[in-house]
Amino acid sequence: MKRIKMIIYIITALFLLILFLHALKRAPVQELPTSRNGIEITMKQEVYQPSTKEIGITIHNHRETEYTGIGGGKFPIDKYFAGSWYKVPFKSDTYTSQGISIPPRETIEMYTEAIELDAELTPGKYRARYGSLAAPFEVKE
């Protein structure tokens, strides 16, 4: 009886994993730094639970000059699986190209709500992307 339950559990887990991966697309850039040219991205938290409501990043401008960039709304998220990063899709394509401005030596925070994602946050390794930067985080039970 325990063996049958274990087999059912494994089959269910594999089915859910296949559904999750079906919704994902391989990220075009696999290696992204956390900082470049005086701009750095960090996570508000390094570990999130699957039931989290929002995921936050902080963008640091370590320059002596103002930083101007695009994407002042939500930011993309990737999940690491089987040796590659995959995009976690949004329910709707509402990415904004509004500009942001960060004064010298200042920071801003940005958030993506989990409800906007078209896949559940399952335990594993993730990264939040902003431009050509990415910051890693984990989802744990």
Contact map, one row per residue, 1 for C-alpha under 8 A:
111110000000000000000000000000000000000000000000000000000000000000000000000000000000000000000000000000000000000000000000000000000000000000000
111111000000000000000000000000000000000000000000000000000000000000000000000000000000000000000000000000000000000000000000000000000000000000000
111111100000000000000000000000000000000000000000000000000000000000000000000000000000000000000000000000000000000000000000000000000000000000000
111111110000000000000000000000000000000000000000000000000000000000000000000000000000000000000000000000000000000000000000000000000000000000000
111111111000000000000000000000000000000000000000000000000000000000000000000000000000000000000000000000000000000000000000000000000000000000000
011111111100000000000000000000000000000000000000000000000000000000000000000000000000000000000000000000000000000000000000000000000000000000000
001111111110000000000000000000000000000000000000000000000000000000000000000000000000000000000000000000000000000000000000000000000000000000000
000111111111000000000000000000000000000000000000000000000000000000000000000000000000000000000000000000000000000000000000000000000000000000000
000011111111100000000000000000000000000000000000000000000000000000000000000000000000000000000000000000000000000000000000000000000000000000000
000001111111110000000000000000000000000000000000000000000000000000000000000000000000000000000000000000000000000000000000000000000000000000000
000000111111111000000000000000000000000000000000000000000000000000000000000000000000000000000000000000000000000000000000000000000000000000000
000000011111111100000000000000000000000000000000000000000000000000000000000000000000000000000000000000000000000000000000000000000000000000000
000000001111111110000000000000000000000000000000000000000000000000000000000000000000000000000000000000000000000000000000000000000000000000000
000000000111111111000000000000000000000000000000000000000000000000000000000000000000000000000000000000000000000000000000000000000000000000000
000000000011111111100000000000000000000000000000000000000000000000000000000000000000000000000000000000000000000000000000000000000000000000000
000000000001111111110000000000000000000000000000000000000000000000000000000000000000000000000000000000000000000000000000000000000000000000000
000000000000111111111000000000000000000000000000000000000000000000000000000000000000000000000000000000000000000000000000000000000000000000000
000000000000011111111100000000000000000000000000000000000000000000000000000000000000000000000000000000000000000000000000000000000000000000000
000000000000001111111110000000000000000000000000000000000000000000000000000000000000000000000000000000000000000000000000000000000000000000000
000000000000000111111111000000000000000000000000000000000000000000000000000000000000000000000000000000000000000000000011000000000000000000000
000000000000000011111111100000000000000000000000000000000000000000000000000000000000000000000000000000000000000000000000000000000000000000000
000000000000000001111111100000000000000000000000000000000000000000000000000000000000000000000000000000000000000000000000000000000000000000000
000000000000000000111111100000000000000000000000000000000000000000000000000000000000000110000000000000000000000000000110000000000000000000000
000000000000000000011111110000000000000000000000000000000000000000000000000000000000011110000000000000000000000000000000000000000000000000000
000000000000000000001111111000000000000000000000000000000000000000000000000000000000011100000000000000000000000000000000000000000000000000000
000000000000000000000001111100000000000000000000000000000000000000000000000000000001111000000000000000000000000000000000000000000000000000000
000000000000000000000000111111000000000000000000000000000000000000000000000001000001111000000000000000000000000000000000000000000000000000000
000000000000000000000000011111000000000000000000000000000000000000000000000000000000000000000000000000000000000000000000000000000000000000000
000000000000000000000000001111110000000000000000000000000000000000000000000000000000000000000000000000000000000000000000000000000000000000000
000000000000000000000000001111110000000000000000000000000000000000000000000000000001100000000000000000000000000000000000000000000000000000000
000000000000000000000000000011111000000000000000000000000000000000000000000000000000000000000000000000000000000000000000000000000000000000000
000000000000000000000000000011111100000000000000000000000000000000000000000000000000000000000000000000000000000000000000000000000001110000000
000000000000000000000000000000111111000000000000000000000000000000000000000000000000000000000000000000000000000000000000000000000001111000000
000000000000000000000000000000011111000111000000000000000000000000000000000000000000000000000000000000000000000000000000000000000000111000000
000000000000000000000000000000001111111110000000000000000000000000000000000000000000000000000000000000000000000000000000000000000000100000000
000000000000000000000000000000001111111100000000000000000000000000000000000000000000000000000000000000000000000000000000000000000000100000000
000000000000000000000000000000000011111000000000000000000000001000000000000000000000000000000000000000000000000000000000000000000000000000000
000000000000000000000000000000000011111100000000000000000000111000000000000000000000000000000000000000000000000000000000000000000000000000000
000000000000000000000000000000000011111110000000000000000011111000000000000000000000000000000000000000000000000000000000000000000000000000000
000000000000000000000000000000000111011111000000000000000011110000000000000000000000000000000000000000000000000000000000000000000000100000000
000000000000000000000000000000000110001111100000000000001111000000000000000000000000000000000000000000000000000000000000000000000100111000000
000000000000000000000000000000000100000111110000000000001111000000000000000000000000000000000000000000000000000000000000000000000000001000000
000000000000000000000000000000000000000011111100000000011100000000000000000000000000000000000000000000000000000000000000000000010000001110000
000000000000000000000000000000000000000001111100000000111100000000000000000000000000000000000000000000000000000000000000000000000000000000000
000000000000000000000000000000000000000000111111000000110000000000000000000000000000000000000000000000000000000000000000000000000000000010000
000000000000000000000000000000000000000000111111000000000000000000000000000000000000000000000000000000000000000000000000000000000000000111000
000000000000000000000000000000000000000000001111100000000000000000000000000000000000000000000000000000000000000000000000000000000000000011110
000000000000000000000000000000000000000000001111110100100000000000000000000000000000000000000000000000000000000000000000000000000000000011110
000000000000000000000000000000000000000000000011111100000000000000000000000000000000000000000000000000000000000000000000101000000000000000111
000000000000000000000000000000000000000000000001111100000000000000000000000000000000000000000000000000000000000000000001111000000000000000111
000000000000000000000000000000000000000000000000111110000000000000000000000000000000000000000000000000000000000000000000100000000000000000000
000000000000000000000000000000000000000000000001111111100000000000000000000000000000000000000000000000000000000001000000000000000000000000000
000000000000000000000000000000000000000000000000001111100000000000000000000000000000000000000000000000000000000011100000000000000000000000000
000000000000000000000000000000000000000000000000000111110000000000000000000000000000000000000000000000000000001111000000000000000000000000000
000000000000000000000000000000000000000000011001000111111000000000000000000000000000000000000000000000000000001111000000000000000000000000000
000000000000000000000000000000000000000000111000000001111100000000000000000000000000000000000000000000000000111100000000000000000000000000000
000000000000000000000000000000000000000011110000000000111110000000000000000000000000000000000000000000000000111000000000000000010000000000000
000000000000000000000000000000000000000011110000000000011111000000000000000000000000000000000000000000000011110000000000000000000000000000000
000000000000000000000000000000000000001111000000000000001111100000000000000000000000000000000000000000000011110000000000000000000000000000000
000000000000000000000000000000000000001111000000000000000111110000000000000000000000000000000000000000001111000000000000000000000000000000000
000000000000000000000000000000000000011100000000000000000011111001100000000000000000000000000000000001111110000000000000000000000000000000000
000000000000000000000000000000000000011100000000000000000001111100000000000000000000000000000000000000011100000000000000000000000000000000000
000000000000000000000000000000000000111000000000000000000000111111100000000000000000000000000000000000011000000000000000000000000000000000000
000000000000000000000000000000000000000000000000000000000000011111000000000000000000000000000000000000011000000000000000000000000000000000000
000000000000000000000000000000000000000000000000000000000000001111100000000000000000000000000000000000110000000000000000000000000000000000000
000000000000000000000000000000000000000000000000000000000000101111110000000000000000000000000000000011110000000000000000000000000000000000000
000000000000000000000000000000000000000000000000000000000000101011111000000000000000000000000000000011110000000000000000000000000000000000000
000000000000000000000000000000000000000000000000000000000000000001111100000000000000000000000000001111000000000000000000000000000000000000000
000000000000000000000000000000000000000000000000000000000000000000111111000000000000000000000000001110000000000000000000000000000000000000000
000000000000000000000000000000000000000000000000000000000000000000011111000000000000000000000000111100000000000000000000000000000000000000000
000000000000000000000000000000000000000000000000000000000000000000001111111000000000000000000011111100000000000000000000000000000110000000000
000000000000000000000000000000000000000000000000000000000000000000001111110000000000000000000001111100000000010000000000000000000000000000000
000000000000000000000000000000000000000000000000000000000000000000000011111000000000000000000011110000000000011100000000000000000000000000000
000000000000000000000000000000000000000000000000000000000000000000000011111100000000000000000011000000000000011110000000000000000000000000000
000000000000000000000000000000000000000000000000000000000000000000000010111110000000000000000010000000000000011100000000000000011100000000000
000000000000000000000000000000000000000000000000000000000000000000000000011111000000001100000000000000000000000000000000000000011100000000000
000000000000000000000000000000000000000000000000000000000000000000000000001111100000001100000000000000000000000000000000000001111000000000000
000000000000000000000000001000000000000000000000000000000000000000000000000111110000111100000000000000000000000000000000000001111000000000000
000000000000000000000000000000000000000000000000000000000000000000000000000011111000111100000000000000000000000000000000000111100000000000000
000000000000000000000000000000000000000000000000000000000000000000000000000001111111110000000000000000000000000000000000000111000000000000000
000000000000000000000000000000000000000000000000000000000000000000000000000000111111110000000000000000000000000000000000000010000000000000000
000000000000000000000000000000000000000000000000000000000000000000000000000000011111000000000000000000000000000000000000000000000000000000000
000000000000000000000000000000000000000000000000000000000000000000000000000000011111100000000000000000000000000000000000000000000000000000000
000000000000000000000000011001000000000000000000000000000000000000000000000000011111110000000000000000000000000000000000000000000000000000000
000000000000000000000000011001000000000000000000000000000000000000000000000001111011111000000000000000000000000000000000000000000000000000000
000000000000000000000001111000000000000000000000000000000000000000000000000001111001111100000000000000000000000000000000000000000000000000000
000000000000000000000001111000000000000000000000000000000000000000000000000111100000111110000000000000000000000000000000000000000000000000000
000000000000000000000011100000000000000000000000000000000000000000000000000111100000011111000000000000000000000000001110000000000000000000000
000000000000000000000011000000000000000000000000000000000000000000000000000000000000001111100000000000000000000000001110000000000000000000000
000000000000000000000000000000000000000000000000000000000000000000000000000000000000000111111000000000000000000000011110000000000000000000000
000000000000000000000000000000000000000000000000000000000000000000000000000000000000000011111000000000000000000000011100000000000000000000000
000000000000000000000000000000000000000000000000000000000000000000000000000000000000000001111100000000000000000000010000000000000000000000000
000000000000000000000000000000000000000000000000000000000000000000000000000000000000000001111110000000000000000000000000000000000000000000000
000000000000000000000000000000000000000000000000000000000000000000000000000000000000000000011111000000000000000000000000000000000000000000000
000000000000000000000000000000000000000000000000000000000000000000000010111000000000000000001111100000000000000000000000000000000000000000000
000000000000000000000000000000000000000000000000000000000000000000000011110000000000000000000111110000000000000000000000000000000000000000000
000000000000000000000000000000000000000000000000000000000000000000000111100000000000000000000011111000000000000000000000000000000000000000000
000000000000000000000000000000000000000000000000000000000000000000000111100000000000000000000001111100000000000000000000000000000000000000000
000000000000000000000000000000000000000000000000000000000000000000011111000000000000000000000000111110000000000000000000000000000000000000000
000000000000000000000000000000000000000000000000000000000000000000011111000000000000000000000000011111000000000000000000000000000000000000000
000000000000000000000000000000000000000000000000000000000000000001111000000000000000000000000000001111100000000000000000000000000000000000000
000000000000000000000000000000000000000000000000000000000000100001110000000000000000000000000000000111110111000000000000000000000000000000000
000000000000000000000000000000000000000000000000000000000000100011100000000000000000000000000000000011111110000000000000000000000000000000000
000000000000000000000000000000000000000000000000000000000000111111100000000000000000000000000000000001111100000000000000000000000000000000000
000000000000000000000000000000000000000000000000000000000001111100000000000000000000000000000000000000111110000000000000000000000000000000000
000000000000000000000000000000000000000000000000000000000001110000000000000000000000000000000000000001111111000000000000000000000000000000000
000000000000000000000000000000000000000000000000000000000111100000000000000000000000000000000000000001101111100000000000000000000000000000000
000000000000000000000000000000000000000000000000000000000111000000000000000000000000000000000000000001000111110000000000000000000000000000000
000000000000000000000000000000000000000000000000000000011110000000000000000000000000000000000000000000000011111000000000000000000000000000000
000000000000000000000000000000000000000000000000000000011110000000000001111000000000000000000000000000000001111100000000000000000000000000000
000000000000000000000000000000000000000000000000000001111000000000000000111000000000000000000000000000000000111110000000000000000000000000000
000000000000000000000000000000000000000000000000000001110000000000000000111000000000000000000000000000000000011111010000000000000000000000000
000000000000000000000000000000000000000000000000000011100000000000000000010000000000000000000000000000000000001111111000000000000000000000000
000000000000000000000000000000000000000000000000000111100000000000000000000000000000000000000000000000000000000111111001100000000000000000000
000000000000000000000000000000000000000000000000000010000000000000000000000000000000000000000000000000000000000011111100000000000000000000000
000000000000000000000000000000000000000000000000000000000000000000000000000000000000000001110000000000000000000111111100000000000000000000000
000000000000000000000000000000000000000000000000000000000000000000000000000000000000000111100000000000000000000011111111000000000000000000000
000000000000000000000010000000000000000000000000000000000000000000000000000000000000000111100000000000000000000000111111000000000000000000000
000000000000000000010010000000000000000000000000000000000000000000000000000000000000000111000000000000000000000000001111100000000000000000000
000000000000000000010000000000000000000000000000010000000000000000000000000000000000000000000000000000000000000001001111110000000000000000000
000000000000000000000000000000000000000000000000111000000000000000000000000000000000000000000000000000000000000001000011111000000000000000100
000000000000000000000000000000000000000000000000010000000000000000000000000000000000000000000000000000000000000000000001111100000000000000110
000000000000000000000000000000000000000000000000110000000000000000000000000000000000000000000000000000000000000000000000111110000000000001111
000000000000000000000000000000000000000000000000000000000000000000000000000000110000000000000000000000000000000000000000011111000000000001110
000000000000000000000000000000000000000000000000000000000000000000000000000000111000000000000000000000000000000000000000001111100000000111100
000000000000000000000000000000000000000000000000000000000000000000000000000011110000000000000000000000000000000000000000000111110000000111100
000000000000000000000000000000000000000000000000000000000000000000000000000011100000000000000000000000000000000000000000000011111000011110000
000000000000000000000000000000000000000000100000000000001000000000000000001111000000000000000000000000000000000000000000000001111100011110000
000000000000000000000000000000000000000000000000000000000000000000000000001111000000000000000000000000000000000000000000000000111111111000000
000000000000000000000000000000000000000010000000000000000000000000000010001100000000000000000000000000000000000000000000000000011111110000000
000000000000000000000000000000000000000000000000000000000000000000000010000000000000000000000000000000000000000000000000000000001111100000000
000000000000000000000000000000011000000000000000000000000000000000000000000000000000000000000000000000000000000000000000000000001111110000000
000000000000000000000000000000011111000110000000000000000000000000000000000000000000000000000000000000000000000000000000000000001111111000000
000000000000000000000000000000011100000010000000000000000000000000000000000000000000000000000000000000000000000000000000000000111101111100000
000000000000000000000000000000001100000011100000000000000000000000000000000000000000000000000000000000000000000000000000000000111000111110000
000000000000000000000000000000000000000000100100000000000000000000000000000000000000000000000000000000000000000000000000000011110000011111000
000000000000000000000000000000000000000000101111000000000000000000000000000000000000000000000000000000000000000000000000000011110000001111100
000000000000000000000000000000000000000000000111000000000000000000000000000000000000000000000000000000000000000000000000001111000000000111110
000000000000000000000000000000000000000000000011110000000000000000000000000000000000000000000000000000000000000000000000111111000000000011111
000000000000000000000000000000000000000000000011110000000000000000000000000000000000000000000000000000000000000000000000011100000000000001111
000000000000000000000000000000000000000000000000110000000000000000000000000000000000000000000000000000000000000000000000001000000000000000111
